[in-house]
Amino acid sequence: MPSGARGESDEAYYYNVETGEVEHGKVSDWTSRIGPYATAAEAAQALERVRARNEAWEEAERKWEDDPDDD
């Protein structure tokens, strides 16, 4: 699988946030893509993965900010 910048590949799958479509290869500009993913099914779940990661980060930040041992 040929690799591009930052591990991106023309053979991988990407989720296009502007169109909501899964793309095979670097069809769209990098500013519109989430990925790369190994399969189209993984790319189709991109927004769910982003939401889950954001929720986990926000929860970790809340716990860190509410830490009573923090000086």
C-alpha positions, 0 to 999 in steps of 0.5 A, spaced: 500 500 500 503 506 497 503 511 503 503 519 502 504 524 507 503 522 514 501 515 513 495 517 508 494 512 502 491 512 495 488 505 497 485 507 504 478 509 505 476 516 508 470 519 510 468 526 507 465 531 512 462 535 507 459 530 503 458 525 508 460 519 503 466 514 504 471 515 499 476 510 496 483 514 496 485 521 496 479 523 492 477 530 496 482 535 499 485 533 506 481 539 509 474 535 508 477 528 509 477 523 516 482 517 515 485 513 513 481 507 514 483 500 512 475 498 510 469 502 507 465 500 513 471 503 518 470 509 514 463 510 515 463 509 522 468 515 522 463 520 525 461 515 531 469 514 533 470 522 533 464 523 537 466 517 542 473 520 542 471 527 544 466 525 549 472 521 553 477 527 552 471 531 555 470 526 561 477 526 562 478 533 562 472 534 567 475 529 572 482 533 571 479 540 573 475 537 578 481 533 582 481 535 589 488 534 590 490 539 584 494 544 587 
